[in-house]
Amino acid sequence: MRIGVIGTGKLGEFHTKLLGEIAQNRHDTELAGIFDLNRIRAEEIGHKYRVGTYDSLEQLAADCDAAVIATTTSAHFSIARRLLEEGIHLFIEKPLTTTVAEADELIRLELAKNVRIQVGHIERFNPALRAVESSIGQPVYIQAERLSGFSRRVTDVSVVLDLMIHDIDLILSLIPADIKHISASGVKVFSNEIDMATARIDFVNGATANVTASRLSRKSMRKLRFFCNDPKSYASLDLTTGKSEVFRLVRPEEALQKNPLKSYAAKKIMEQFGEIQEAMQGMTLDYLTPEVPKVNALSDELEHFINAVINNTPPVVTSVDGRKAIMVADWITREIIGNAAAFDTAVPQE
């Protein structure tokens, strides 16, 4: 399979580098070339990673079986539509598109041309998340915080589509239920789009998620907290460092922690919960710090895309998944805009 990369910015360069490494280890994959409207940048990346460049999108489409779209979000739809019409399999960086209507058109073409679309929601492949998933139960409450510094590179979309979309996708994948209600607020500060947003998502099964995203922070943060049932558990996860803690209330024979030394450490930690021992009624509080495998999440998701195309199997993150995330992001954005309009109306004007 010959694969090309469209967009040679920071993320496009990562894709180019990793696809070159993957191609060296697979006989069924070849990094065919890269394309960017910025010819100087494309030649720079092509020279750096010893890969050819294309003069046009049409030239890439004629020479490739699949492509990675790593351009600005606002360009995703037009590029993807042209390539899908040529029968090209696509890996499209998140978010899939900027609107639900655009996502619907890409899904229609995907089905009509019998090709595969995988959306680059990389946090699904985060090894830290995968390490705790098997230890927690069914989430009834999720708290997500994602903060970063301001960057002009992503001001073509709001922070909801830029950063919050990551956690929206994760929440939708972890809580398999319809959404009952969303409330949200946000502000524009340094750009013409929303730079900080917070949302509460209530599901019909009773689960709730609180999500905060900001690109106005002096330091980066990507943290998740889960409160779950079956078993009753609490997990804290730092997606940047991979550090995590899991507390599970289980029967003694179901405890996963067997190491005496760690059990002693766990006992000292559990003492911080106060008098919880008296309320456990024969259960035990199992404390875990899951080991995180050393896996490059971007390389892992590219491998999954390649395998999905070659083996004709569904991608891990499908176009339908990408559409759902955009739908929720759009819902959140409309709530923010509606609340801002109501506030402006309520404030007395001089």
C-alpha positions, -999 to +999 in steps of 0.1 A: +000+000+000+014+034-010+005+062+014+010+100+012+009+128+037-009+161+031+002+190+053+038+193+065+033+214+096+043+202+130+018+173+131+024+165+094+061+162+101+054+137+129+033+116+105+060+117+078+087+106+102+067+078+117+053+065+085+088+064+071+099+042+101+068+020+098+075+015+061+110+003+068+096-025+090+067-036+068+069-051+033+033-041+026+036-003+031+055+025+014+056+062+022+051+074-014+055+112-008+042+144+008+023+175-004+018+210+010+008+242-006+039+257+010+064+243-014+094+255+006+082+237+037+074+205+018+109+204+002+124+210+036+105+180+052+110+159+021+148+164+023+149+159+060+131+125+059+143+115+024+109+113+008+096+127-024+072+156-028+041+160-050+034+191-071-004+188-066-031+170-047-042+153-080-007+140-085-007+124-050-041+109-055-030+093-088+000+077-071-013+066-037-038+041-022-041+060+011-033+094+025-030+112+059-046+146+061-027+167+086-037+202+075-056+229+094-091+217+104-109+241+081-092+224+051-101+188+060-134+187+042-124+200+008-093+178+006-110+147+020-139+150-005-115+153-035-095+122-024-125+101-015-139+107-050-107+091-063-112+061-040-083+070-016-084+056+020-080+084+045-065+090+079-079+124+089-065+142+119-091+152+145-116+167+142-129+149+111-145+182+098-158+215+112-195+206+108-218+176+110-231+183+075-195+180+062-190+148+081-222+133+067-209+140+031-176+123+038-194+093+053-216+091+022-186+091-001-167+066+021-196+041+017-201+049-020-164+044-028-160+014-004-129+029+013-119+034+049-117+066+070-099+066+104-101+098+125-070+108+144-084+108+180-050+099+194-061+097+230-079+064+222-044+050+218-029+066+248-011+038+267-018+053+300-056+051+294-053+016+281-034+006+312-063+016+335-093+006+314-092-030+324-091-021+361-120+004+363-157-003+360-186+014+342-181+052+345-209+071+362-189+104+365-160+116+345-140+148+350-117+159+322-093+189+322-072+198+292-052+230+292-025+244+269-008+276+260-021+299+232-010+291+197-019+310+165-015+277+146-050+266+157-071+297+159-091+287+128-114+267+151-126+271+187-110+254+217-140+230+216-129+216+183-092+221+190-087+206+225-120+196+241-128+173+211-102+149+224-121+144+257-155+144+241-144+114+220-130+096+250-162+102+270-184+090+242-163+058+239-164+051+276-201+059+282-221+040+256-254+059+261-274+087+244-270+122+257-298+137+276-287+173+282-257+196+278-250+228+296-219+249+287-202+282+289-171+298+274-152+329+264-132+345+236-100+362+247-071+362+223-088+350+191-121+354+173-131+319+184-139+305+219-106+301+238-119+286+271-149+264+275-165+241+302-194+217+297-215+193+316-228+163+297-257+143+312-264+109+297-297+090+297-282+062+318-275+086+346-238+091+339-223+126+339-192+142+325-177+175+333-152+188+306-129+218+307-106+230+279-085+261+277-057+274+254-049+303+278-029+283+304+007+290+313+012+252+316-002+222+299-025+197+316-043+166+304-060+149+333-090+125+337-108+113+368-133+084+367-159+073+393-173+039+383-196+011+392-191-027+389-167-027+406-170+005+425-138+024+417-121+057+414-092+064+390-070+094+385-050+096+352-025+120+339-024+115+301+008+135+297+030+117+322+012+084+322+009+084+360-023+069+373-039+056+405-069+032+408-089+025+439-113-005+437-138-016+463-139-054+458-142-087+477-109-097+492-105-126+467-110-102+438-082-079+448-055-075+421-029-062+444-008-091+457+027-076+464+031-073+502+054-042+499+030-024+477+001-036+499+018-018+528+021+013+508-015+010+497-025+007+534-008+039+542-025+056+513-059+042+523-055+057+557-058+091+540-094+083+533-102+086+570-127+062+585-136+045+552-125+011+565-155+011+590-179+015+561-165-012+538-186-040+552-162-069+545-149-055+512-113-045+506-100-013+490-077-025+462-050+001+453-033-001+419-007+019+400-009+003+365+023+000+346+022+019+313+037+003+283+062+024+263+042+028+231+042+057+207+004+065+204+007+082+170+027+053+155+002+028+170-028+045+155-011+047+121-004+010+123-040+004+131-051+025+101-028+006+077-040-028+091-077-017+087-071-008+050-050-039+041-073-063+060-105-045+051-116-042+087-132-013+106-108+013+120-105+018+158-119+053+154-144+054+126-159+083+106-191+077+125-172+081+158-157+113+144-191+126+135-205+119+170-177+139+185-184+168+161-221+167+169-214+170+206-189+197+201-214+216+180-240+212+207-216+226+233-207+255+211-244+264+205-249+263+243-220+286+248-232+311+221-267+309+234-256+317+270-234+345+258-263+361+239-286+357+269-260+374+291-256+403+267-294+408+267-296+407+305-269+433+311-283+468+311-268+489+283-257+525+289 
